[in-house]
Amino acid sequence: MAHYLVVGSGLFGSVFAREAAIKGHNVTVLEKRNHVAGNIYTKEIEGIQVHQYGAHIFHTSKENIWTYINQFATFNHFINAPIASSRGKIYNLPFNMNTFSQIWGTTTPEEAQQKIREQQQVLQGKKPSNLEEQAISLVGRDVYLTLIKEYTEKQWGESCTNLPPFIINRLPVRFAYDNNYFNDKYQGIPKEGYTAIIERMLDHPNITVHLNEDFLVNKAKWKADSDKIIYTGMIDEYYDYCFGNLDYRSLTFKHEVIDHENVQGNAVVNYIDKEIPFTRVIEHKHFDFGKQKKTVITKEYPIAFKKGLEPYYPVNNPSNSLLYKKYKNLAEAEPTIIFGGRLGMYRYLDMDDTIEQALLLVKRELS
């Protein structure tokens, strides 16, 4: 049996480690942080499961993925229905008939669609070439200016006219009075938090976990001790940035315990205005319908990525895509290493996508 070294104890690495161990392989998991679970790490504070690295709401329409994750957790029936604060007013998200009514006073889908058609005319029929044009084509100029422009420019640190159009395509637009953010069949939050899921995945006699261990510090040693490496860190960092740096966006988080039962009345509130430095505030107890006497909120501040910070979002523009391809070609020429996860594959992955990609790798590698 092979000895696999898994670098990173997030969802991708932990799923692979679990499945490899079940099949009889010895697996060593290295984690540079002082805890497992990567960016889905949750910590109990005041009886509340607090998402330490941003809100993570599990959602999927893939029944096999839902069945798989439910081996490790009991999920509640939380439905994500965020709201947005813009110029002192509250709007429903995602973009739906409630939003259109709040902005235009429309009451029927036809009225809302007519408003959008009128405001699309500024594009004069051209195919959207940037995020601003794509947003206007989807929801009209008023919604774009009220709820998209300033938030997006804070999030990405770029003008919407310089961002690619596909970034906005993940946001649902529906002509129904429906505030459920996701269209997926299955949705919820694990009652014991995400850390418990990863701990259960890694609880196997064939798995050894090392915390506070940076693979890159002792790279030669760990490579020599392993038959194969599953690497979930930044692919450009692994290769010492030999072709240059890939771009990422980072975040910082400010957690605060408040001696109050309910601060904002919703799990997620987006703050659109550019004058407000954070993009959203999470009140974690609402993820599990909590009745605790205190509450915990987290403010998220988007920042430019630099060495020493955590990379959260790959910047998938054409120049980065070309650069990533160079690193991918380098990796494909090295048969003893496989890159996975959001950083290793340099693309945005939801949690269900991450599990699916890990299980596909298991099938290719271990069948």
C-alpha positions in Angstrom: 0.0 0.0 0.0 1.1 3.5 -0.8 2.0 6.2 1.8 0.1 9.4 0.9 1.1 12.8 2.3 -1.9 15.2 2.3 -0.9 18.8 2.7 -3.8 20.7 4.2 -6.6 19.4 6.4 -9.5 21.3 4.7 -12.4 19.6 3.0 -10.6 18.4 -0.1 -7.6 16.9 1.8 -9.6 15.4 4.5 -12.0 13.6 2.2 -9.1 12.1 0.2 -7.3 11.1 3.4 -10.4 9.4 4.7 -11.1 7.4 1.6 -7.4 6.5 1.1 -7.2 5.3 4.8 -10.4 3.2 4.4 -8.8 1.5 1.4 -5.8 0.5 3.5 -3.3 3.2 2.7 -1.2 5.0 5.3 -1.9 8.7 5.2 0.0 11.6 6.9 -1.9 14.9 7.0 0.1 18.1 7.5 -1.6 21.2 8.7 0.3 24.5 9.1 -2.4 26.0 11.4 -3.0 24.9 15.0 -6.3 23.3 14.1 -7.8 21.0 11.4 -10.6 21.9 9.0 -8.9 24.7 7.0 -11.3 27.6 6.2 -14.4 25.8 7.3 -13.1 25.7 10.8 -15.7 26.5 13.5 -15.1 27.2 17.1 -17.7 27.1 19.9 -18.0 30.5 21.7 -20.7 31.2 24.3 -22.4 28.0 23.1 -22.5 29.2 19.5 -20.6 27.6 16.6 -18.6 30.5 15.2 -17.4 30.3 11.6 -13.8 31.6 12.0 -13.0 32.2 8.4 -16.3 33.4 6.9 -19.8 32.0 6.7 -20.0 28.5 5.2 -23.5 27.3 4.3 -23.7 23.8 2.9 -25.8 23.6 -0.2 -26.0 21.1 -3.1 -28.3 19.5 -5.6 -26.1 16.4 -5.8 -27.7 13.7 -3.9 -24.6 11.6 -3.7 -22.6 14.5 -2.1 -25.4 15.2 0.4 -25.5 11.5 1.3 -21.7 11.5 1.7 -21.5 14.6 4.0 -24.3 13.3 6.1 -22.2 10.4 7.3 -20.3 12.9 9.4 -22.9 15.4 10.6 -26.5 16.1 11.4 -27.6 19.2 9.5 -30.3 21.6 10.5 -32.7 23.1 7.9 -31.2 26.6 7.8 -32.1 28.5 4.6 -29.8 31.3 3.6 -31.8 34.6 3.1 -29.3 37.4 3.4 -30.2 41.1 3.4 -28.3 44.1 2.2 -27.9 47.5 3.8 -27.5 50.4 1.2 -27.7 54.1 2.1 -29.6 53.3 5.3 -32.2 51.0 3.7 -32.6 47.3 3.8 -33.1 45.1 0.7 -33.7 41.4 0.3 -31.2 39.2 -1.5 -30.8 37.4 -3.8 -32.3 39.6 -6.5 -35.9 38.7 -6.6 -39.4 40.2 -6.6 -39.0 41.5 -3.1 -35.8 43.4 -4.2 -37.4 44.8 -7.3 -40.4 45.9 -5.3 -38.2 47.7 -2.8 -36.2 49.5 -5.5 -38.9 50.2 -8.1 -42.3 49.6 -6.4 -43.1 46.9 -9.0 -45.5 44.2 -7.9 -45.5 41.7 -10.8 -42.8 39.9 -12.7 -43.8 41.6 -16.0 -43.4 45.1 -14.4 -39.9 44.1 -13.0 -38.8 42.6 -16.4 -40.0 45.7 -18.2 -37.9 47.9 -15.9 -34.8 45.8 -16.6 -35.5 45.9 -20.3 -35.7 49.7 -20.2 -32.4 50.0 -18.3 -30.6 47.4 -20.5 -31.0 49.8 -23.4 -27.9 51.7 -22.2 -25.9 48.7 -23.5 -27.3 49.2 -27.0 -27.4 45.5 -27.6 -23.7 44.8 -27.1 -22.4 41.7 -25.4 -21.3 42.5 -21.9 -17.5 42.8 -21.7 -17.1 43.5 -18.0 -18.9 43.0 -14.7 -20.7 46.4 -14.8 -22.2 45.7 -18.2 -23.1 42.1 -17.2 -24.9 43.3 -14.1 -26.9 45.9 -16.0 -27.9 43.2 -18.5 -29.1 41.0 -15.7 -30.9 43.3 -13.3 -30.8 46.9 -14.7 -28.8 50.0 -13.8 -30.7 50.8 -10.6 -30.1 47.5 -8.9 -26.5 47.5 -10.1 -25.9 51.0 -8.5 -27.8 50.3 -5.3 -26.7 46.7 -4.5 -23.7 45.6 -6.7 -21.2 48.3 -7.7 -19.8 49.5 -4.4 -20.0 46.0 -2.7 -18.2 44.3 -5.6 -15.5 47.0 -5.8 -14.8 46.6 -2.1 -14.7 42.9 -2.4 -12.3 42.7 -5.3 -10.4 46.0 -4.9 -11.1 46.8 -8.6 -13.5 48.9 -10.6 -16.4 46.8 -11.9 -15.4 48.0 -15.4 -12.1 46.1 -14.9 -13.6 42.9 -13.6 -14.7 40.0 -15.9 -18.4 39.6 -16.5 -18.6 35.9 -15.2 -18.0 36.9 -11.6 -21.6 38.1 -11.2 -23.1 35.0 -12.8 -23.1 33.2 -9.5 -25.7 35.5 -8.1 -29.3 34.3 -8.5 -31.9 36.4 -10.3 -35.5 35.2 -10.0 -38.9 36.7 -10.7 -40.6 35.3 -7.7 -41.0 36.5 -4.1 -38.4 34.1 -2.9 -35.5 35.1 -0.6 -33.8 31.7 -0.6 -30.3 32.5 -1.8 -29.6 29.0 -3.2 -31.6 27.1 -5.7 -30.2 23.8 -4.5 -32.4 20.9 -3.2 -30.3 20.4 0.0 -29.2 23.1 2.3 -28.2 23.4 6.0 -25.6 23.9 8.7 -24.0 21.1 10.7 -25.4 21.3 14.2 -22.0 20.6 15.8 -20.1 22.8 13.4 -17.8 22.0 10.6 -14.7 21.2 12.7 -16.5 18.1 14.0 -17.0 16.9 10.4 -13.3 17.1 9.6 -12.3 15.5 13.0 -14.6 12.5 12.2 -13.2 12.2 8.7 -9.6 12.1 10.0 -10.5 9.7 12.9 -9.0 6.6 11.4 -6.1 4.4 12.6 -4.3 4.7 9.2 -4.3 8.5 9.4 -1.7 10.6 11.3 -2.2 14.3 11.7 0.5 16.9 12.3 -0.6 20.4 13.3 1.6 23.5 13.2 3.6 21.8 10.4 4.5 23.8 7.3 5.3 21.4 4.5 7.3 24.0 2.6 9.7 24.4 5.5 10.8 20.8 5.3 9.8 20.1 1.7 12.6 17.7 0.8 12.1 15.6 3.9 8.4 15.2 3.5 8.8 14.4 -0.2 11.4 11.7 0.6 9.1 10.1 3.2 6.1 9.8 0.9 5.1 7.9 -2.1 2.6 10.5 -3.3 1.6 14.0 -2.3 -1.9 15.5 -2.3 -1.2 19.3 -2.1 -4.0 21.7 -1.3 -2.0 24.9 -0.9 -1.1 27.5 -3.5 0.3 25.9 -6.6 2.5 28.9 -7.4 4.0 28.9 -3.9 4.8 25.2 -4.2 6.9 25.9 -7.2 8.5 28.9 -5.5 6.7 31.4 -7.9 9.0 30.3 -10.7 6.7 31.7 -13.3 5.4 34.6 -11.2 2.7 35.2 -8.6 -0.9 34.2 -9.2 -3.4 36.8 -7.8 -5.7 36.2 -4.9 -8.0 38.3 -2.7 -7.7 38.0 1.1 -10.0 38.7 4.0 -9.6 39.7 7.7 -12.2 38.9 10.3 -13.1 40.7 13.5 -15.1 38.5 15.9 -17.0 40.1 18.8 -19.0 38.7 21.7 -21.9 40.9 22.5 -24.0 40.7 25.7 -27.2 40.8 23.8 -29.5 38.1 22.5 -30.0 39.4 19.0 -28.1 42.2 17.3 -29.1 42.2 13.6 -32.0 39.7 13.3 -30.4 37.8 10.4 -27.4 35.5 9.9 -26.0 37.5 7.0 -26.2 41.3 6.4 -24.2 42.7 3.4 -23.0 46.3 3.7 -22.9 47.9 0.3 -21.7 51.4 0.9 -18.0 52.0 0.1 -17.6 54.2 3.2 -18.1 51.1 5.3 -14.9 49.1 5.2 -16.4 45.7 5.9 -18.5 43.9 3.3 -20.8 41.9 5.6 -21.6 41.0 9.2 -22.4 37.5 10.3 -24.4 36.8 13.4 -23.6 33.1 13.9 -26.4 32.1 16.3 -29.0 32.6 13.5 -27.3 29.7 11.6 -28.8 27.3 14.2 -31.8 29.3 15.4 -30.0 29.9 18.7 -31.5 31.1 21.9 -28.3 31.9 23.8 -28.2 34.9 26.1 -25.2 36.4 24.2 -24.4 36.6 20.6 -21.3 36.6 18.4 -20.8 38.7 15.3 -18.1 38.7 12.7 -17.2 41.6 10.4 -15.4 40.7 7.1 -12.9 43.1 5.6 -11.6 42.4 2.1 -8.0 43.2 1.6 -5.3 42.8 -1.1 -3.4 39.5 -0.7 0.2 39.6 0.1 2.6 37.0 1.5 1.8 36.0 5.1 -2.0 36.5 4.6 -4.5 33.7 3.8 -5.5 33.6 0.1 -9.3 33.1 -0.2 -10.4 33.9 -3.7 -8.4 33.2 -6.9 -8.6 36.1 -9.4 -9.6 34.2 -12.5 -8.9 36.8 -15.2 -7.2 35.9 -18.5 -3.7 36.7 -17.4 -3.9 34.6 -14.3 -5.5 31.7 -16.2 -2.5 31.7 -18.6 -0.1 31.8 -15.7 -1.9 29.0 -13.9 -1.7 26.8 -17.0 2.1 27.1 -16.9 2.1 25.8 -13.3 -0.4 23.1 -14.2 1.8 21.8 -17.0 4.7 21.7 -14.5 2.6 19.7 -12.1 1.5 17.2 -14.7 5.2 16.5 -15.5 5.7 15.5 -11.8 3.9 12.2 -11.3 4.3 12.1 -7.5 2.2 15.2 -6.7 -1.5 16.0 -7.3 -2.9 19.5 -6.6 -6.4 19.8 -5.3 -8.9 22.2 -3.7 -9.5 25.9 -4.4 -5.8 26.9 -4.2 -4.3 23.9 -5.8 -6.7 24.0 -8.7 -6.8 27.8 -8.7 -10.6 28.1 -9.1 -13.6 28.9 -7.0 -15.2 25.8 -5.5 -18.2 25.5 -3.3 -18.1 22.9 -0.6 -20.1 20.4 -2.6 -17.8 20.9 -5.6 -14.8 20.4 -3.3 -16.1 17.1 -2.1 -17.0 16.0 -5.6 -13.5 16.8 -6.9 -11.9 14.9 -4.0 -14.1 11.9 -4.6 -13.3 12.0 -8.4 -9.6 12.0 -7.4 -10.2 9.0 -5.2 -11.8 7.2 -8.1 -8.9 8.0 -10.4 -6.2 7.4 -7.9 -7.4 4.5 -5.8 -9.8 2.4 -7.8 
